[in-house]
């Protein structure tokens, strides 16, 4: 039986679906579409204060320390200087965890493999969240939460395509029975659709056994029209992120407007069943972050990429800062230990992130093109640009 050749035979597929749909245990049959896959230092101050160079959370000692952030993507170049380890000898592969590690505490290669490709998407995304050079030198590629640690769920074999493991499989890996990551970034998606079984699985997990987890997801890059947001970005309990602009040399044209403007290609709501998305926007045009190259050991190369895939990890990194703020008792007076530690739900972190957001001034066709209007709480920006 050749599954690949059979899958390309239309008559075979239709016959199989027809037979499957008559089975008494089958509730629904749906397609599972193909997954589509600014300097980090600028994104730091844009989202912490929107005042050039001012990072008040870093100044207060909130850098993601004690937090674990998770990523599902093409993999991570774990030998890059942004992720390499100088301590810890325990196994981090095959579902194992070693919290003594400097950066990557678990790399789940049981679904796909254990590395990224050259110039890989996952290394760039992960660098934006938590990247930090092993030699301690300052770098424009330093992540939003540089002292946070990383869990990796690899979804891509070599140069092949990414595939979705399903909510239950993914969350079990992320959560590690409550001892794993509480923030996850998924910068991937498939075509949006009316409320699907995929969303039922995602929303059920996030409101049930995994309610401590904030799942951050990219909206997609197929905007300028309505209802272009991807799945699982169209689910109810995921935190969906659109793309705003960065500043200065991170932009592609001197005529690009900057941080108060969105990019025209950022996917928009409402969802196919009429719910408002995205939830928030963050800088993603352009982001300089870690460059994966598994053929070189210890390299510190960076490169720029653009898209909502770059915006989402900016939010995920900031979510780690918010978690540290509550866990270390900064609430309610702003100093470490002045308050008590709290149980931190994903909903609490999401609420803090969206309520500090600032509305944008417009949407620009980039690079350097025309500007159109945007309104508060609309299906383009919704709550606006992240600002802690």
PAZAVEX-794262 format. One record per residue (C-alpha): residue number from 1; residue in three letters; x, y, z. Coordinates in Angstrom, 2 decimals, always signed. Layout:
N
(NUM ala (X Y Z)),
...
This chain:
388
(1 unk (+0.00 +0.00 +0.00)),
(2 unk (+1.56 +3.29 -1.14)),
(3 unk (-0.10 +5.97 +0.98)),
(4 unk (+1.57 +8.84 -0.88)),
(5 unk (+0.51 +7.76 -4.37)),
(6 unk (-2.95 +6.84 -3.11)),
(7 unk (-3.34 +10.28 -1.52)),
(8 unk (-2.73 +11.88 -4.93)),
(9 unk (-5.45 +9.74 -6.55)),
(10 unk (-8.66 +11.78 -6.38)),
(11 unk (-11.04 +8.84 -6.82)),
(12 unk (-9.27 +6.89 -4.08)),
(13 unk (-9.42 +9.79 -1.64)),
(14 unk (-13.10 +10.50 -2.33)),
(15 unk (-14.00 +6.82 -1.87)),
(16 unk (-12.07 +6.66 +1.37)),
(17 unk (-13.75 +9.81 +2.76)),
(18 unk (-17.20 +8.52 +1.78)),
(19 unk (-16.58 +5.22 +3.57)),
(20 unk (-15.07 +6.91 +6.61)),
(21 unk (-17.98 +9.34 +6.99)),
(22 unk (-20.49 +6.47 +7.33)),
(23 unk (-18.68 +4.92 +10.31)),
(24 unk (-20.81 +5.26 +13.48)),
(25 unk (-17.83 +6.50 +15.54)),
(26 unk (-16.96 +9.34 +13.13)),
(27 unk (-18.44 +12.73 +14.08)),
(28 unk (-16.88 +14.91 +11.36)),
(29 unk (-14.48 +14.68 +8.43)),
(30 unk (-12.46 +17.83 +7.72)),
(31 unk (-9.46 +18.80 +5.62)),
(32 unk (-6.16 +19.53 +7.36)),
(33 unk (-4.57 +22.22 +5.22)),
(34 unk (-0.88 +22.80 +4.62)),
(35 unk (+0.96 +24.63 +7.41)),
(36 unk (+2.49 +27.86 +6.13)),
(37 unk (+5.13 +28.88 +7.60)),
(38 unk (+13.17 +44.84 +13.51)),
(39 unk (+15.87 +44.05 +15.46)),
(40 unk (+14.97 +42.21 +18.62)),
(41 unk (+16.68 +45.02 +20.54)),
(42 unk (+14.31 +47.57 +18.98)),
(43 unk (+11.29 +45.37 +19.67)),
(44 unk (+12.34 +45.31 +23.35)),
(45 unk (+11.90 +49.06 +23.91)),
(46 unk (+8.97 +49.41 +21.50)),
(47 unk (+6.93 +46.92 +23.53)),
(48 unk (+8.20 +47.83 +27.01)),
(49 unk (+7.69 +51.60 +26.75)),
(50 unk (+7.55 +52.86 +23.13)),
(51 unk (+10.27 +55.32 +24.23)),
(52 unk (+13.51 +54.92 +22.34)),
(53 unk (+16.03 +52.84 +24.28)),
(54 unk (+13.93 +52.76 +27.48)),
(55 unk (+13.44 +49.24 +28.89)),
(56 unk (+11.82 +49.75 +32.31)),
(57 unk (+11.15 +46.06 +32.89)),
(58 unk (+14.81 +45.19 +32.34)),
(59 unk (+15.76 +48.08 +34.62)),
(60 unk (+13.54 +46.56 +37.34)),
(61 unk (+15.20 +43.17 +36.98)),
(62 unk (+12.41 +41.56 +34.94)),
(63 unk (+14.18 +39.70 +32.13)),
(64 unk (+12.29 +36.39 +32.00)),
(65 unk (+14.41 +34.71 +34.68)),
(66 unk (+12.74 +31.62 +36.10)),
(67 unk (+10.39 +31.24 +33.14)),
(68 unk (+10.30 +28.61 +30.41)),
(69 unk (+8.90 +29.57 +27.01)),
(70 unk (+7.99 +26.94 +24.42)),
(71 unk (+8.07 +26.99 +20.63)),
(72 unk (+6.59 +24.65 +18.02)),
(73 unk (+8.31 +25.25 +14.71)),
(74 unk (+10.87 +23.96 +12.21)),
(75 unk (+13.34 +23.28 +15.01)),
(76 unk (+16.15 +25.27 +16.62)),
(77 unk (+19.88 +25.39 +15.91)),
(78 unk (+20.86 +24.41 +19.44)),
(79 unk (+24.56 +24.98 +18.67)),
(80 unk (+24.05 +28.66 +17.78)),
(81 unk (+25.61 +30.94 +20.40)),
(82 unk (+22.12 +32.30 +21.15)),
(83 unk (+20.99 +28.87 +22.40)),
(84 unk (+24.18 +26.94 +23.23)),
(85 unk (+24.79 +25.75 +26.78)),
(86 unk (+27.74 +26.15 +29.09)),
(87 unk (+26.24 +24.10 +31.90)),
(88 unk (+24.09 +21.05 +32.46)),
(89 unk (+24.87 +17.54 +31.29)),
(90 unk (+21.45 +15.91 +31.41)),
(91 unk (+19.63 +14.67 +28.32)),
(92 unk (+17.30 +17.28 +26.79)),
(93 unk (+16.12 +15.11 +23.88)),
(94 unk (+13.49 +12.36 +23.57)),
(95 unk (+11.08 +14.09 +25.95)),
(96 unk (+13.63 +14.67 +28.71)),
(97 unk (+14.14 +17.91 +30.66)),
(98 unk (+17.25 +19.40 +32.31)),
(99 unk (+16.47 +22.67 +34.09)),
(100 unk (+20.13 +23.24 +34.95)),
(101 unk (+20.73 +24.16 +31.31)),
(102 unk (+21.39 +27.80 +30.44)),
(103 unk (+18.90 +27.99 +27.58)),
(104 unk (+17.28 +24.89 +26.03)),
(105 unk (+15.89 +22.71 +28.85)),
(106 unk (+14.00 +20.28 +26.61)),
(107 unk (+14.07 +19.55 +22.87)),
(108 unk (+11.20 +17.25 +21.90)),
(109 unk (+12.41 +15.41 +18.81)),
(110 unk (+10.01 +12.51 +19.20)),
(111 unk (+7.62 +13.95 +16.60)),
(112 unk (+10.17 +15.06 +13.99)),
(113 unk (+13.96 +15.64 +14.30)),
(114 unk (+16.43 +17.48 +16.51)),
(115 unk (+17.71 +20.47 +14.54)),
(116 unk (+16.78 +23.33 +12.23)),
(117 unk (+17.70 +23.90 +8.61)),
(118 unk (+20.09 +26.63 +7.40)),
(119 unk (+18.34 +29.98 +7.81)),
(120 unk (+15.54 +28.19 +9.63)),
(121 unk (+12.29 +29.79 +10.70)),
(122 unk (+12.30 +28.21 +14.17)),
(123 unk (+15.73 +29.52 +15.16)),
(124 unk (+14.74 +33.07 +14.21)),
(125 unk (+11.44 +32.86 +16.10)),
(126 unk (+13.08 +31.35 +19.19)),
(127 unk (+15.83 +33.95 +19.16)),
(128 unk (+13.22 +36.70 +19.25)),
(129 unk (+11.64 +35.19 +22.35)),
(130 unk (+14.63 +34.17 +24.47)),
(131 unk (+17.88 +34.36 +22.47)),
(132 unk (+20.98 +35.42 +24.39)),
(133 unk (+24.64 +35.01 +23.46)),
(134 unk (+26.51 +32.43 +25.52)),
(135 unk (+29.48 +34.82 +25.84)),
(136 unk (+27.26 +37.51 +27.39)),
(137 unk (+28.12 +40.12 +24.76)),
(138 unk (+25.38 +42.62 +23.81)),
(139 unk (+23.78 +41.94 +20.44)),
(140 unk (+20.94 +43.33 +18.34)),
(141 unk (+19.68 +39.74 +18.20)),
(142 unk (+19.10 +39.49 +21.95)),
(143 unk (+15.58 +38.27 +22.68)),
(144 unk (+12.65 +39.89 +24.42)),
(145 unk (+13.10 +37.69 +27.52)),
(146 unk (+16.83 +36.93 +27.40)),
(147 unk (+17.00 +35.13 +30.75)),
(148 unk (+14.06 +32.82 +30.07)),
(149 unk (+14.70 +29.21 +29.09)),
(150 unk (+13.34 +27.33 +26.08)),
(151 unk (+11.36 +24.18 +25.32)),
(152 unk (+11.36 +23.13 +21.67)),
(153 unk (+8.77 +21.01 +19.89)),
(154 unk (+10.19 +20.17 +16.46)),
(155 unk (+7.53 +19.96 +13.74)),
(156 unk (+9.68 +19.71 +10.63)),
(157 unk (+11.96 +16.93 +9.37)),
(158 unk (+15.02 +18.39 +7.63)),
(159 unk (+13.91 +20.43 +4.64)),
(160 unk (+10.43 +18.89 +4.58)),
(161 unk (+7.16 +20.57 +5.47)),
(162 unk (+5.82 +21.22 +8.95)),
(163 unk (+2.89 +19.17 +10.19)),
(164 unk (+0.48 +19.64 +13.07)),
(165 unk (+0.77 +17.07 +15.89)),
(166 unk (-2.65 +17.96 +17.33)),
(167 unk (-3.44 +19.88 +20.49)),
(168 unk (-3.21 +17.04 +23.01)),
(169 unk (+0.18 +15.78 +21.81)),
(170 unk (+1.60 +19.30 +21.75)),
(171 unk (+0.29 +20.42 +25.14)),
(172 unk (+1.50 +17.28 +26.89)),
(173 unk (+5.00 +18.06 +25.65)),
(174 unk (+4.81 +21.77 +26.55)),
(175 unk (+3.32 +21.39 +30.01)),
(176 unk (+5.37 +18.46 +31.33)),
(177 unk (+2.74 +17.65 +34.00)),
(178 unk (+2.80 +21.25 +35.23)),
(179 unk (+6.58 +21.50 +35.45)),
(180 unk (+7.24 +22.76 +31.92)),
(181 unk (+6.48 +25.89 +29.91)),
(182 unk (+3.54 +28.20 +30.58)),
(183 unk (+3.96 +30.36 +27.45)),
(184 unk (+3.99 +28.84 +23.97)),
(185 unk (+4.54 +30.36 +20.54)),
(186 unk (+3.20 +28.84 +17.33)),
(187 unk (+4.19 +30.93 +14.30)),
(188 unk (+2.42 +28.67 +11.83)),
(189 unk (-1.08 +28.08 +10.53)),
(190 unk (-3.39 +26.80 +7.86)),
(191 unk (-6.32 +28.41 +6.05)),
(192 unk (-9.03 +29.71 +8.35)),
(193 unk (-12.45 +28.08 +8.38)),
(194 unk (-15.70 +28.19 +10.35)),
(195 unk (-15.24 +27.00 +13.93)),
(196 unk (-13.58 +23.61 +13.47)),
(197 unk (-12.72 +20.49 +15.42)),
(198 unk (-9.14 +21.81 +15.52)),
(199 unk (-10.34 +24.87 +17.43)),
(200 unk (-12.49 +22.71 +19.70)),
(201 unk (-9.36 +20.76 +20.65)),
(202 unk (-7.22 +23.89 +21.15)),
(203 unk (-9.87 +25.80 +23.11)),
(204 unk (-10.74 +22.80 +25.24)),
(205 unk (-7.10 +22.29 +26.22)),
(206 unk (-6.55 +25.98 +27.03)),
(207 unk (-9.69 +26.27 +29.16)),
(208 unk (-9.22 +22.87 +30.83)),
(209 unk (-6.10 +20.95 +31.81)),
(210 unk (-3.73 +23.59 +30.41)),
(211 unk (-5.35 +26.84 +31.56)),
(212 unk (-1.99 +28.05 +32.92)),
(213 unk (-0.62 +28.13 +29.36)),
(214 unk (-0.82 +31.20 +27.13)),
(215 unk (-0.75 +30.04 +23.51)),
(216 unk (+0.49 +32.85 +21.23)),
(217 unk (-0.03 +32.43 +17.50)),
(218 unk (+0.66 +34.46 +14.35)),
(219 unk (-2.36 +35.82 +12.47)),
(220 unk (-0.95 +35.11 +9.00)),
(221 unk (+0.40 +37.19 +6.12)),
(222 unk (-2.54 +37.07 +3.69)),
(223 unk (-4.25 +40.38 +4.66)),
(224 unk (-5.50 +43.22 +3.26)),
(225 unk (-8.91 +41.65 +3.01)),
(226 unk (-11.31 +40.62 +5.78)),
(227 unk (-11.51 +37.13 +7.30)),
(228 unk (-7.98 +36.18 +6.26)),
(229 unk (-6.78 +35.13 +9.73)),
(230 unk (-5.32 +31.62 +9.80)),
(231 unk (-6.06 +28.57 +11.96)),
(232 unk (-5.40 +28.07 +14.90)),
(233 unk (-5.21 +31.87 +15.11)),
(234 unk (-8.99 +31.85 +14.60)),
(235 unk (-9.62 +29.82 +17.78)),
(236 unk (-11.22 +31.47 +20.80)),
(237 unk (-8.55 +30.91 +23.45)),
(238 unk (-5.39 +31.43 +21.40)),
(239 unk (-3.76 +34.88 +21.53)),
(240 unk (-3.57 +36.04 +17.93)),
(241 unk (-0.95 +38.57 +16.85)),
(242 unk (-0.91 +40.89 +13.83)),
(243 unk (+2.11 +42.74 +12.45)),
(244 unk (+3.11 +46.37 +13.05)),
(245 unk (+6.24 +48.16 +11.88)),
(246 unk (+9.57 +48.67 +13.62)),
(247 unk (+11.90 +51.70 +13.24)),
(248 unk (+14.89 +53.10 +11.38)),
(249 unk (+17.10 +50.56 +9.64)),
(250 unk (+14.68 +47.74 +10.38)),
(251 unk (+12.32 +49.21 +7.77)),
(252 unk (+12.61 +48.60 +4.03)),
(253 unk (+11.96 +52.18 +2.92)),
(254 unk (+12.58 +55.69 +4.24)),
(255 unk (+8.89 +56.25 +3.54)),
(256 unk (+7.75 +53.52 +5.92)),
(257 unk (+5.84 +55.19 +8.75)),
(258 unk (+7.13 +53.28 +11.80)),
(259 unk (+5.79 +51.84 +15.03)),
(260 unk (+2.29 +53.39 +14.94)),
(261 unk (+1.39 +51.72 +11.65)),
(262 unk (+0.49 +48.20 +10.58)),
(263 unk (+1.63 +46.36 +7.48)),
(264 unk (-1.02 +45.85 +4.81)),
(265 unk (-0.35 +42.12 +4.50)),
(266 unk (-1.05 +41.27 +8.15)),
(267 unk (-4.06 +38.92 +8.18)),
(268 unk (-7.32 +40.32 +9.52)),
(269 unk (-10.55 +39.25 +11.12)),
(270 unk (-13.28 +38.65 +11.70)),
(271 unk (-13.10 +34.87 +11.84)),
(272 unk (-15.28 +32.89 +9.43)),
(273 unk (-17.94 +32.65 +12.15)),
(274 unk (-17.83 +36.36 +12.98)),
(275 unk (-15.53 +36.64 +16.04)),
(276 unk (-13.04 +39.47 +16.36)),
(277 unk (-9.37 +38.73 +15.62)),
(278 unk (-6.45 +39.45 +15.87)),
(279 unk (-6.22 +40.15 +19.59)),
(280 unk (-3.16 +42.41 +19.49)),
(281 unk (-0.33 +43.54 +17.18)),
(282 unk (+3.45 +43.78 +17.68)),
(283 unk (+6.55 +44.69 +15.64)),
(284 unk (+7.32 +42.14 +12.93)),
(285 unk (+8.51 +44.27 +10.02)),
(286 unk (+11.43 +43.70 +10.16)),
(287 unk (+13.04 +41.68 +12.98)),
(288 unk (+16.75 +40.83 +13.23)),
(289 unk (+17.24 +37.60 +15.17)),
(290 unk (+19.23 +34.37 +15.32)),
(291 unk (+20.28 +32.69 +12.07)),
(292 unk (+20.21 +28.92 +12.23)),
(293 unk (+23.10 +27.05 +10.64)),
(294 unk (+23.49 +23.51 +12.01)),
(295 unk (+26.61 +23.07 +9.86)),
(296 unk (+28.55 +25.50 +12.07)),
(297 unk (+29.18 +25.11 +15.78)),
(298 unk (+28.79 +28.18 +18.00)),
(299 unk (+28.10 +30.73 +15.27)),
(300 unk (+26.47 +34.04 +16.30)),
(301 unk (+25.03 +35.08 +12.94)),
(302 unk (+21.78 +37.06 +12.75)),
(303 unk (+19.47 +37.92 +9.87)),
(304 unk (+16.22 +39.80 +9.32)),
(305 unk (+12.82 +38.37 +8.54)),
(306 unk (+9.35 +39.91 +8.33)),
(307 unk (+5.86 +38.63 +9.04)),
(308 unk (+3.37 +37.90 +11.76)),
(309 unk (+5.64 +34.92 +12.48)),
(310 unk (+8.08 +37.51 +13.83)),
(311 unk (+5.40 +39.51 +15.69)),
(312 unk (+4.05 +36.57 +17.69)),
(313 unk (+7.33 +35.72 +19.48)),
(314 unk (+7.66 +39.39 +20.48)),
(315 unk (+4.39 +38.93 +22.38)),
(316 unk (+5.40 +35.52 +23.75)),
(317 unk (+8.65 +36.95 +25.11)),
(318 unk (+6.75 +39.77 +26.80)),
(319 unk (+4.34 +37.23 +28.27)),
(320 unk (+7.33 +35.67 +30.06)),
(321 unk (+8.13 +39.09 +31.55)),
(322 unk (+4.54 +39.44 +32.79)),
(323 unk (+4.66 +35.99 +34.37)),
(324 unk (+7.89 +36.84 +36.19)),
(325 unk (+6.29 +40.11 +37.39)),
(326 unk (+3.47 +38.22 +39.12)),
(327 unk (+5.49 +35.19 +40.23)),
(328 unk (+8.13 +37.29 +41.99)),
(329 unk (+5.60 +39.52 +43.74)),
(330 unk (+6.09 +42.81 +41.87)),
(331 unk (+2.32 +43.31 +42.02)),
(332 unk (+0.86 +45.61 +43.32)),
(333 unk (+3.68 +48.05 +44.17)),
(334 unk (+6.26 +47.47 +41.42)),
(335 unk (+9.18 +46.14 +43.48)),
(336 unk (+10.30 +42.53 +43.74)),
(337 unk (+8.80 +40.78 +46.75)),
(338 unk (+6.52 +43.63 +47.80)),
(339 unk (+3.48 +41.48 +47.10)),
(340 unk (+2.69 +37.80 +47.23)),
(341 unk (+3.18 +35.32 +44.43)),
(342 unk (+0.05 +34.46 +42.45)),
(343 unk (-1.19 +31.49 +40.47)),
(344 unk (-0.84 +32.83 +36.96)),
(345 unk (-3.37 +31.68 +34.38)),
(346 unk (-2.92 +32.18 +30.67)),
(347 unk (-6.01 +34.39 +30.73)),
(348 unk (-4.44 +36.69 +33.33)),
(349 unk (-1.30 +37.18 +31.22)),
(350 unk (-3.40 +37.76 +28.10)),
(351 unk (-5.51 +40.38 +29.90)),
(352 unk (-2.44 +42.30 +31.06)),
(353 unk (-0.93 +42.29 +27.58)),
(354 unk (-4.03 +43.50 +25.75)),
(355 unk (-5.07 +46.13 +28.31)),
(356 unk (-1.79 +48.01 +28.01)),
(357 unk (-1.96 +48.13 +24.23)),
(358 unk (-1.95 +51.39 +22.27)),
(359 unk (-4.06 +52.07 +19.20)),
(360 unk (-2.33 +52.57 +15.86)),
(361 unk (-2.68 +55.47 +13.44)),
(362 unk (-3.07 +53.56 +10.19)),
(363 unk (-2.25 +50.66 +7.89)),
(364 unk (+0.50 +51.17 +5.33)),
(365 unk (+1.15 +49.30 +2.12)),
(366 unk (+4.82 +48.46 +2.61)),
(367 unk (+7.40 +49.25 +1.56)),
(368 unk (+6.75 +52.99 +1.44)),
(369 unk (+3.20 +52.92 +0.07)),
(370 unk (-0.15 +54.50 +0.77)),
(371 unk (-1.84 +54.66 +4.18)),
(372 unk (-5.41 +53.67 +5.02)),
(373 unk (-7.44 +54.24 +8.16)),
(374 unk (-7.65 +51.97 +11.16)),
(375 unk (-10.08 +52.17 +14.09)),
(376 unk (-9.91 +51.06 +17.74)),
(377 unk (-11.13 +47.49 +18.29)),
(378 unk (-11.54 +46.82 +14.57)),
(379 unk (-10.69 +43.60 +12.75)),
(380 unk (-7.30 +44.96 +11.70)),
(381 unk (-5.64 +45.95 +15.00)),
(382 unk (-8.32 +45.11 +17.62)),
(383 unk (-6.65 +46.13 +20.93)),
(384 unk (-3.66 +47.71 +19.20)),
(385 unk (+0.13 +47.52 +19.61)),
(386 unk (+1.60 +45.80 +22.65)),
(387 unk (+2.97 +48.26 +25.24)),
(388 unk (+3.78 +46.96 +28.72)),
